[in-house]
Amino acid sequence: MAWLFFREQAGFIGSGVWFALLFLPAIGLRRVAELAARHRYRAARRIATALQFLHPSDELRRQVHLLRILESGEKTGVPPTPTAASIQDRRPRVRDAPAVLAFIFLNVVAFLVEISYGDLTEPLTLHRLGALEPYFVISQGEYWRLVTALFLHGGAVHLLFNLFALYVLGPPLERSIGSARFCACYLISGIGSSAGVVLLALVGLINATQLVGASGSIMGIVGAWAGFLLRHRHIPLAKQRLNNILLIVLIQIAFDLSTPQVSMAAHMCGLFTGFVVGLILSREVRAIDLDRPDGSVRSP
């Protein structure tokens, strides 16, 4: 609708919708878990109730119901139940995801280098720093651009949006599969995204002149989640999580179609590569319990 009536602002509107439907609930649920851990059930219940308008899931409704029970127990002096402890222990902590922190740090450092090097809006600056340009990869053999482009960004908004997505989507996956597997998934997905763009440009399906950004790797994280969940369909809430991933992909496609400045090819290639990597890595994992508090993995 924004693309039809407000075409020039469609990208910003799409970003706002993405933020409202996906990231606000993610942030809010973390806050709910933190408040529950401090036995502040009333405040946690209020936030969870408000989040139902953006994320009307059965799981969230059950959590609101449980918080109401805990809130009533708090008023009557009844101690927290074991179920309450399970909510408290589920709270995600980004400090438990060192690989995510490392990639955030590398992207910030690369952006500082960009700022010191020159004008970010000048294509020559990004070219010199290693932006993905299919022509130079194919004709000049500059294959290192497949990697360097993953850590470059076209501005502060571009950087913050990608890092925020990495902050929300990355830690749960890293805690579930381990830091080494997460690093492999992130980098391979990004390289697959870049290589896919080059291949599509080579056969003439797209016209990509210069691309930068970590979004290919981030979409690879989404694809890896799908691969793991398909391999381990027996775990609790796997179907619901797959539906959430489908929603992410549909919103991303709508955003890409309405925003000419972004590369749908890069996003979809990263998504597909991450999906394949997720399927491959999941063979090494015997059982993944995504509901375990520490997000640990039991390997053979």
C-alpha positions in Angstrom: 0.0 0.0 0.0 2.8 2.4 0.8 4.5 1.6 -2.6 1.2 2.4 -4.4 0.5 5.7 -2.6 3.8 6.9 -1.1 6.4 5.3 -3.3 9.3 7.5 -2.2 8.7 6.8 1.5 7.7 3.1 1.0 11.1 1.8 2.3 10.9 3.8 5.5 7.3 2.7 6.1 8.2 -0.9 5.4 11.1 -0.6 7.9 8.6 0.7 10.5 6.2 -2.2 9.9 9.1 -4.7 10.2 10.1 -3.1 13.4 6.6 -3.1 14.8 5.7 -6.7 13.9 9.0 -8.4 14.7 11.5 -6.4 16.7 9.2 -4.7 19.2 7.8 -8.0 20.4 11.3 -9.5 20.6 12.5 -6.6 22.8 9.3 -6.6 24.8 9.5 -10.3 25.5 13.0 -9.9 26.8 11.8 -7.2 29.1 9.0 -9.4 30.3 11.5 -12.1 31.2 13.7 -9.7 33.0 10.8 -8.3 35.1 9.6 -11.9 35.9 13.1 -12.8 37.0 12.9 -9.9 39.5 9.4 -11.1 40.6 7.8 -7.9 39.2 4.9 -9.9 37.8 2.5 -7.0 37.5 4.8 -4.9 35.3 5.7 -8.0 33.2 2.0 -8.9 32.7 1.2 -5.3 31.5 4.0 -5.4 28.9 3.0 -8.9 27.8 -0.6 -7.8 27.5 0.3 -4.9 25.3 2.5 -7.1 23.1 -0.5 -9.3 22.2 -1.7 -6.6 19.8 1.5 -7.0 17.8 2.2 -10.7 18.5 -1.1 -12.5 19.2 0.3 -15.9 19.7 -1.0 -18.7 21.9 2.3 -18.9 23.7 2.1 -15.2 24.7 -1.5 -15.6 25.8 -0.5 -18.5 28.1 2.4 -16.4 29.4 0.0 -13.5 30.2 -2.3 -16.0 32.0 0.6 -17.4 34.0 1.8 -13.9 35.0 -1.7 -13.1 36.2 -1.6 -16.2 38.5 1.9 -15.2 39.7 0.7 -11.6 40.3 -2.2 -12.9 42.4 0.2 -15.1 44.3 2.5 -12.1 44.9 -0.3 -10.2 46.5 -1.2 -13.1 48.8 2.3 -13.9 49.7 2.5 -17.3 47.8 6.1 -18.1 46.7 6.8 -18.4 43.0 6.1 -21.8 41.4 8.6 -23.8 39.3 6.8 -22.6 36.2 7.7 -19.1 37.1 11.3 -20.1 37.3 11.1 -21.5 33.8 10.0 -18.0 32.6 12.8 -16.4 34.5 15.5 -18.7 33.2 14.4 -18.3 29.5 15.5 -14.7 29.4 18.0 -14.3 26.5 21.3 -12.6 27.3 23.4 -11.3 24.5 26.6 -11.7 26.6 26.1 -15.4 26.3 26.5 -15.1 22.5 30.2 -14.1 22.0 30.1 -14.7 18.2 27.2 -12.2 17.8 29.1 -9.7 19.9 32.2 -10.2 17.8 30.3 -9.7 14.5 28.7 -6.6 15.9 32.1 -5.3 16.9 33.6 -6.0 13.5 30.8 -4.2 11.7 31.1 -1.2 13.9 34.9 -1.1 13.4 34.5 -1.4 9.6 32.0 1.5 9.7 34.4 3.7 11.6 37.0 2.9 9.0 34.5 4.0 6.3 33.9 7.3 8.1 37.7 8.0 8.4 38.3 7.0 4.8 35.8 9.4 3.1 32.2 10.2 2.1 29.9 7.2 2.6 27.6 8.4 -0.2 30.5 8.4 -2.6 30.6 5.0 -4.6 34.3 5.4 -5.0 34.9 5.2 -1.3 33.0 1.9 -0.9 34.7 0.6 -4.0 38.1 1.1 -2.5 37.1 -0.4 0.7 35.8 -3.6 -0.9 32.1 -3.2 -1.9 30.6 -6.1 -3.9 30.8 -5.2 -7.6 30.1 -8.2 -9.9 32.1 -6.7 -12.8 35.4 -6.5 -10.7 34.8 -10.0 -9.2 34.3 -11.6 -12.6 36.7 -9.7 -14.8 39.4 -8.7 -12.3 39.2 -11.7 -10.1 38.7 -9.7 -6.9 37.0 -12.5 -5.0 37.8 -10.9 -1.7 34.9 -8.6 -2.3 32.6 -11.5 -1.6 33.7 -11.2 2.1 34.6 -7.5 2.6 31.2 -6.3 1.4 29.5 -8.1 4.3 31.1 -5.7 6.8 30.5 -2.4 4.9 27.4 -0.3 5.1 26.0 2.6 3.2 25.2 4.8 6.2 24.4 4.8 9.9 20.8 3.8 9.4 21.8 0.9 7.3 24.3 -0.2 9.9 22.0 0.1 12.9 19.1 -1.7 11.2 21.3 -4.7 10.4 23.0 -4.8 13.8 19.7 -4.6 15.5 18.4 -7.6 13.4 21.6 -9.5 14.3 21.1 -8.6 18.0 17.6 -10.0 18.0 17.9 -13.0 15.7 21.5 -14.1 16.4 21.8 -14.9 20.1 19.1 -17.6 20.3 20.6 -19.4 17.3 24.1 -19.2 18.7 23.1 -20.5 22.1 21.3 -23.4 20.4 24.0 -24.5 18.0 27.2 -23.2 19.5 29.5 -20.3 18.6 31.7 -22.2 16.1 28.6 -23.4 14.1 27.1 -19.9 14.3 30.3 -18.3 12.9 30.3 -20.8 10.0 26.6 -20.2 9.3 27.0 -16.4 9.3 30.1 -16.3 7.1 29.0 -19.0 4.6 25.6 -17.5 4.3 27.1 -14.1 3.6 29.5 -15.5 1.0 26.7 -17.4 -0.6 24.7 -14.3 -0.8 27.5 -12.4 -2.5 28.3 -15.3 -4.8 24.6 -15.6 -5.8 24.4 -12.0 -6.7 27.6 -12.3 -8.9 26.2 -15.4 -10.6 22.8 -13.8 -11.3 24.6 -10.7 -12.7 26.8 -12.9 -14.8 23.8 -14.6 -16.5 22.0 -11.3 -16.9 19.1 -11.9 -14.5 19.9 -8.8 -12.3 21.8 -5.6 -12.8 23.8 -5.1 -9.6 26.6 -2.4 -9.7 27.6 -2.1 -6.1 26.3 -3.8 -2.9 27.3 -3.6 0.7 25.8 -4.8 4.0 25.4 -7.7 6.4 21.8 -8.4 5.5 22.7 -11.5 3.4 24.3 -13.1 6.5 21.4 -12.1 8.7 18.9 -13.7 6.3 21.2 -16.7 6.4 20.5 -16.9 10.1 16.8 -16.9 9.4 17.4 -19.7 6.8 19.5 -21.7 9.2 16.7 -21.6 11.8 14.4 -23.0 9.2 16.8 -25.8 8.4 17.3 -26.8 12.0 13.6 -26.7 12.8 12.8 -28.8 9.8 15.4 -31.3 10.8 14.1 -31.4 14.4 10.4 -31.0 13.9 9.7 -33.0 17.0 10.9 -30.3 19.4 8.2 -28.2 21.2 6.8 -25.2 19.3 8.8 -26.1 16.1 5.8 -25.6 13.9 5.0 -22.2 15.5 8.6 -21.1 15.0 8.6 -22.2 11.4 5.5 -20.1 10.9 7.3 -17.1 12.5 10.2 -17.6 10.0 7.7 -17.7 7.1 6.3 -14.4 8.3 9.8 -12.9 8.4 10.5 -14.0 4.9 7.2 -12.7 3.6 7.7 -9.3 5.2 11.3 -9.2 3.8 10.0 -9.9 0.3 7.4 -7.2 0.6 10.0 -4.8 1.9 12.4 -5.7 -1.0 9.8 -5.3 -3.7 8.8 -1.9 -2.4 12.4 -0.6 -1.9 14.5 -0.3 -5.0 17.6 0.6 -3.0 17.9 -2.9 -1.5 18.9 -6.2 -3.2 16.2 -8.9 -3.1 18.7 -11.2 -4.8 21.2 -10.8 -2.0 18.6 -11.5 0.7 17.1 -14.5 -1.0 20.6 -16.0 -1.8 21.6 -15.6 1.8 18.4 -17.1 3.0 18.8 -20.2 0.8 22.5 -20.6 1.7 21.7 -20.4 5.4 18.9 -22.9 4.9 21.3 -25.4 3.3 23.9 -24.8 5.9 21.3 -25.3 8.7 20.3 -28.7 7.2 23.9 -29.8 6.9 25.0 -28.7 10.4 21.9 -30.2 11.9 23.1 -33.7 10.9 25.9 -33.3 13.6 23.4 -32.4 16.3 21.4 -35.3 17.8 18.9 -33.2 19.7 18.3 -29.5 20.1 16.2 -28.4 22.9 15.3 -24.8 22.1 13.4 -24.5 25.4 16.4 -25.3 27.6 17.4 -22.2 29.7 21.0 -22.3 28.6 20.2 -23.0 24.9 22.8 -25.8 24.9 23.2 -28.5 22.4 23.6 -32.2 22.9 26.0 -33.6 20.3 26.9 -37.2 19.7 
